[in-house]
Amino acid sequence: MNVNIETKSIKAKGVRIAVTHNGREVGRAYIYYIHNDLHDQPFAFMEDIYVDTSCRGQGLGSQLVRKVIEVAREANCYKLIATSRQSRPKVHDLYQGLGFTQHGVEFRMNF
């Protein structure tokens, strides 16, 4: 079979959300909007949710993820994707408690 495989650049937008306390950043999250040919609306990808170890257990992670959800809704995204390592059951519980459902399997290749 003789085929051509073409590449085309697409634009994606990213937003960094930060939580500060007493002038110090104690948490952050990133959200990326990506368009594809299957939908008129973008989808959102949540990445690098982090809360400083000294501030964990105080609800900051939940607040960050809620803000990401709000930002994705405001951008009219049709879905929001979150990934997490299998070794992080507390994170999974957090996501499920905020309305995420486990869907599919993630495959990864590090470079």
DANOR-V989232 format. One record per backbone hydrogen bond with DSSP energy under -1.0 kcal/mol. CO is the residue of the C=O (numbers start at 1). NH is the residue of the N-H. If there is no record, write none. Layout:
co: [CO | CO]
nh: [NH | NH]
This chain:
co: [13 | 15 | 17 | 19 | 19 | 21 | 24 | 26 | 27 | 28 | 29 | 30 | 31 | 32 | 33 | 34 | 42 | 43 | 44 | 45 | 47 | 50 | 52 | 59 | 60 | 61 | 62 | 63 | 64 | 65 | 66 | 67 | 68 | 69 | 70 | 71 | 72 | 73 | 79 | 81 | 85 | 88 | 89 | 90 | 91 | 92 | 93 | 94 | 95 | 96]
nh: [33 | 31 | 29 | 26 | 27 | 24 | 21 | 52 | 19 | 50 | 17 | 47 | 15 | 45 | 13 | 43 | 78 | 34 | 81 | 32 | 30 | 28 | 55 | 63 | 64 | 65 | 66 | 67 | 68 | 69 | 70 | 71 | 72 | 73 | 74 | 75 | 77 | 76 | 44 | 46 | 88 | 92 | 93 | 94 | 95 | 96 | 97 | 98 | 100 | 99]
